Amino acid sequence: MEYEAAICRLDVADYYDGYVTVSVLGRSLRVYYQTPMEFALEKLVPDAVILVDLWHVYGDAVKVAAAQRAFIISLSDGAATVRGQVVEAMSPAEFRVDCGMFIDIDNRDGSERIAAGDMIETSGCCKIYFPGTEWNREAVL
């Protein structure tokens, strides 16, 4: 899901990836990114506002009984738990969830059939891509 994000701080910048803390819809998120260090040092500077494509990755979603929506984030290690209703299934392993905000899920397992209307829960981390740049999701995958 694409959002404007305010950069809070660049936490870790390595040669081709790292972690950055961003503010999206008033929520602070520590997210993983994959770009060369030069891009990070130029674009991911405090107080910059940048368009990001926010995904929850490296999790295995499971269907749950009707439960309260939640987006629980650990700012120390970037871990995130998403619980909410699937509003759109883009493929068997990719879907958009309403967890209090909209987030796209890249479901690592993909074996459990997830469809629009299902309530799911998954834990993993958040990752951002940069639409309109050579570091968009399609280029990085």
Contacts in CASP RR format, 6 or more apart in sequence:
PFRMAT RR
TARGET T0000
AUTHOR 0000-0000-0000
METHOD contacts of the structure
MODEL  1
MEYEAAICRLDVADYYDGYVTVSVLGRSLRVYYQTPMEFALEKLVPDAVI
LVDLWHVYGDAVKVAAAQRAFIISLSDGAATVRGQVVEAMSPAEFRVDCG
MFIDIDNRDGSERIAAGDMIETSGCCKIYFPGTEWNREAVL
1 53 0 8 1.000
1 54 0 8 1.000
1 55 0 8 1.000
1 96 0 8 1.000
1 102 0 8 1.000
1 103 0 8 1.000
1 104 0 8 1.000
2 51 0 8 1.000
2 52 0 8 1.000
2 53 0 8 1.000
2 54 0 8 1.000
2 131 0 8 1.000
3 24 0 8 1.000
3 25 0 8 1.000
3 51 0 8 1.000
3 52 0 8 1.000
3 54 0 8 1.000
4 24 0 8 1.000
4 49 0 8 1.000
4 50 0 8 1.000
4 51 0 8 1.000
4 52 0 8 1.000
5 22 0 8 1.000
5 23 0 8 1.000
5 24 0 8 1.000
5 49 0 8 1.000
5 50 0 8 1.000
5 51 0 8 1.000
5 52 0 8 1.000
5 54 0 8 1.000
5 128 0 8 1.000
6 22 0 8 1.000
6 23 0 8 1.000
6 47 0 8 1.000
6 48 0 8 1.000
6 49 0 8 1.000
7 20 0 8 1.000
7 21 0 8 1.000
7 22 0 8 1.000
7 44 0 8 1.000
7 45 0 8 1.000
7 46 0 8 1.000
7 47 0 8 1.000
7 48 0 8 1.000
7 49 0 8 1.000
7 50 0 8 1.000
8 20 0 8 1.000
8 21 0 8 1.000
8 22 0 8 1.000
8 23 0 8 1.000
8 28 0 8 1.000
8 46 0 8 1.000
9 20 0 8 1.000
9 21 0 8 1.000
9 46 0 8 1.000
10 20 0 8 1.000
10 40 0 8 1.000
10 41 0 8 1.000
10 44 0 8 1.000
10 45 0 8 1.000
10 46 0 8 1.000
11 18 0 8 1.000
11 19 0 8 1.000
11 20 0 8 1.000
11 21 0 8 1.000
11 30 0 8 1.000
12 18 0 8 1.000
12 19 0 8 1.000
13 37 0 8 1.000
13 40 0 8 1.000
13 41 0 8 1.000
13 44 0 8 1.000
14 37 0 8 1.000
15 36 0 8 1.000
15 37 0 8 1.000
16 34 0 8 1.000
16 35 0 8 1.000
16 36 0 8 1.000
16 37 0 8 1.000
17 32 0 8 1.000
17 33 0 8 1.000
17 34 0 8 1.000
17 35 0 8 1.000
18 32 0 8 1.000
18 33 0 8 1.000
18 34 0 8 1.000
18 40 0 8 1.000
19 30 0 8 1.000
19 31 0 8 1.000
19 32 0 8 1.000
19 33 0 8 1.000
19 78 0 8 1.000
20 30 0 8 1.000
20 31 0 8 1.000
20 33 0 8 1.000
20 40 0 8 1.000
20 44 0 8 1.000
20 128 0 8 1.000
21 28 0 8 1.000
21 29 0 8 1.000
21 30 0 8 1.000
21 31 0 8 1.000
21 75 0 8 1.000
22 28 0 8 1.000
22 29 0 8 1.000
22 31 0 8 1.000
22 52 0 8 1.000
22 128 0 8 1.000
23 29 0 8 1.000
24 52 0 8 1.000
24 54 0 8 1.000
24 101 0 8 1.000
25 101 0 8 1.000
27 71 0 8 1.000
27 73 0 8 1.000
27 101 0 8 1.000
28 73 0 8 1.000
28 75 0 8 1.000
29 54 0 8 1.000
29 73 0 8 1.000
29 75 0 8 1.000
29 78 0 8 1.000
29 80 0 8 1.000
29 126 0 8 1.000
30 73 0 8 1.000
30 74 0 8 1.000
30 75 0 8 1.000
30 76 0 8 1.000
30 77 0 8 1.000
30 78 0 8 1.000
30 126 0 8 1.000
31 52 0 8 1.000
31 54 0 8 1.000
31 78 0 8 1.000
31 125 0 8 1.000
31 126 0 8 1.000
31 127 0 8 1.000
31 128 0 8 1.000
32 57 0 8 1.000
32 78 0 8 1.000
32 125 0 8 1.000
32 126 0 8 1.000
32 127 0 8 1.000
32 128 0 8 1.000
33 40 0 8 1.000
33 44 0 8 1.000
33 127 0 8 1.000
33 128 0 8 1.000
33 129 0 8 1.000
33 130 0 8 1.000
33 135 0 8 1.000
34 127 0 8 1.000
34 135 0 8 1.000
34 140 0 8 1.000
35 130 0 8 1.000
35 135 0 8 1.000
39 130 0 8 1.000
39 133 0 8 1.000
39 135 0 8 1.000
43 50 0 8 1.000
43 130 0 8 1.000
44 50 0 8 1.000
50 130 0 8 1.000
51 130 0 8 1.000
51 131 0 8 1.000
51 132 0 8 1.000
52 128 0 8 1.000
52 129 0 8 1.000
52 130 0 8 1.000
52 131 0 8 1.000
53 104 0 8 1.000
53 128 0 8 1.000
53 129 0 8 1.000
53 130 0 8 1.000
53 131 0 8 1.000
53 136 0 8 1.000
53 137 0 8 1.000
54 103 0 8 1.000
54 104 0 8 1.000
54 126 0 8 1.000
54 127 0 8 1.000
54 128 0 8 1.000
55 103 0 8 1.000
55 104 0 8 1.000
55 105 0 8 1.000
55 106 0 8 1.000
55 126 0 8 1.000
55 127 0 8 1.000
55 128 0 8 1.000
55 129 0 8 1.000
55 137 0 8 1.000
56 80 0 8 1.000
56 82 0 8 1.000
56 97 0 8 1.000
56 103 0 8 1.000
56 104 0 8 1.000
56 105 0 8 1.000
56 106 0 8 1.000
56 122 0 8 1.000
56 124 0 8 1.000
56 125 0 8 1.000
56 126 0 8 1.000
56 127 0 8 1.000
57 106 0 8 1.000
57 108 0 8 1.000
57 124 0 8 1.000
57 125 0 8 1.000
57 126 0 8 1.000
57 127 0 8 1.000
58 106 0 8 1.000
58 108 0 8 1.000
58 124 0 8 1.000
58 125 0 8 1.000
59 107 0 8 1.000
59 108 0 8 1.000
59 109 0 8 1.000
59 122 0 8 1.000
59 123 0 8 1.000
59 124 0 8 1.000
60 107 0 8 1.000
60 108 0 8 1.000
60 109 0 8 1.000
60 110 0 8 1.000
60 122 0 8 1.000
61 95 0 8 1.000
61 105 0 8 1.000
61 107 0 8 1.000
61 109 0 8 1.000
61 110 0 8 1.000
61 112 0 8 1.000
61 114 0 8 1.000
61 120 0 8 1.000
61 121 0 8 1.000
61 122 0 8 1.000
62 112 0 8 1.000
62 120 0 8 1.000
62 121 0 8 1.000
62 122 0 8 1.000
63 112 0 8 1.000
63 114 0 8 1.000
63 118 0 8 1.000
63 119 0 8 1.000
63 120 0 8 1.000
64 83 0 8 1.000
64 119 0 8 1.000
64 120 0 8 1.000
64 121 0 8 1.000
65 119 0 8 1.000
66 119 0 8 1.000
67 83 0 8 1.000
67 84 0 8 1.000
67 119 0 8 1.000
67 121 0 8 1.000
68 83 0 8 1.000
69 83 0 8 1.000
69 84 0 8 1.000
69 85 0 8 1.000
69 98 0 8 1.000
69 99 0 8 1.000
69 100 0 8 1.000
70 81 0 8 1.000
70 82 0 8 1.000
70 83 0 8 1.000
70 84 0 8 1.000
70 99 0 8 1.000
70 100 0 8 1.000
71 80 0 8 1.000
71 81 0 8 1.000
71 82 0 8 1.000
71 83 0 8 1.000
71 99 0 8 1.000
71 100 0 8 1.000
71 101 0 8 1.000
71 103 0 8 1.000
72 80 0 8 1.000
72 81 0 8 1.000
73 79 0 8 1.000
73 80 0 8 1.000
73 126 0 8 1.000
74 80 0 8 1.000
78 125 0 8 1.000
78 126 0 8 1.000
79 123 0 8 1.000
79 124 0 8 1.000
79 125 0 8 1.000
80 123 0 8 1.000
80 124 0 8 1.000
80 125 0 8 1.000
80 126 0 8 1.000
81 121 0 8 1.000
81 122 0 8 1.000
81 123 0 8 1.000
81 124 0 8 1.000
82 97 0 8 1.000
82 99 0 8 1.000
82 103 0 8 1.000
82 105 0 8 1.000
82 120 0 8 1.000
82 121 0 8 1.000
82 122 0 8 1.000
82 123 0 8 1.000
83 99 0 8 1.000
83 119 0 8 1.000
83 120 0 8 1.000
83 121 0 8 1.000
84 97 0 8 1.000
84 98 0 8 1.000
84 99 0 8 1.000
84 100 0 8 1.000
84 119 0 8 1.000
84 120 0 8 1.000
84 121 0 8 1.000
85 97 0 8 1.000
85 98 0 8 1.000
85 117 0 8 1.000
85 118 0 8 1.000
85 119 0 8 1.000
85 120 0 8 1.000
86 95 0 8 1.000
86 96 0 8 1.000
86 97 0 8 1.000
86 114 0 8 1.000
86 115 0 8 1.000
86 116 0 8 1.000
86 117 0 8 1.000
86 118 0 8 1.000
86 119 0 8 1.000
86 120 0 8 1.000
87 96 0 8 1.000
87 97 0 8 1.000
87 98 0 8 1.000
87 102 0 8 1.000
87 116 0 8 1.000
87 117 0 8 1.000
88 95 0 8 1.000
88 96 0 8 1.000
88 116 0 8 1.000
89 95 0 8 1.000
89 114 0 8 1.000
89 115 0 8 1.000
89 116 0 8 1.000
90 96 0 8 1.000
90 104 0 8 1.000
92 110 0 8 1.000
92 113 0 8 1.000
92 114 0 8 1.000
93 106 0 8 1.000
93 107 0 8 1.000
93 108 0 8 1.000
93 109 0 8 1.000
93 110 0 8 1.000
94 104 0 8 1.000
94 105 0 8 1.000
94 106 0 8 1.000
94 107 0 8 1.000
95 104 0 8 1.000
95 105 0 8 1.000
95 107 0 8 1.000
95 114 0 8 1.000
95 116 0 8 1.000
95 120 0 8 1.000
96 102 0 8 1.000
96 103 0 8 1.000
96 104 0 8 1.000
96 105 0 8 1.000
97 103 0 8 1.000
97 104 0 8 1.000
97 105 0 8 1.000
97 120 0 8 1.000
103 126 0 8 1.000
105 120 0 8 1.000
105 122 0 8 1.000
106 127 0 8 1.000
107 114 0 8 1.000
107 122 0 8 1.000
114 120 0 8 1.000
129 135 0 8 1.000
129 136 0 8 1.000
129 137 0 8 1.000
129 140 0 8 1.000
130 136 0 8 1.000
131 137 0 8 1.000
END
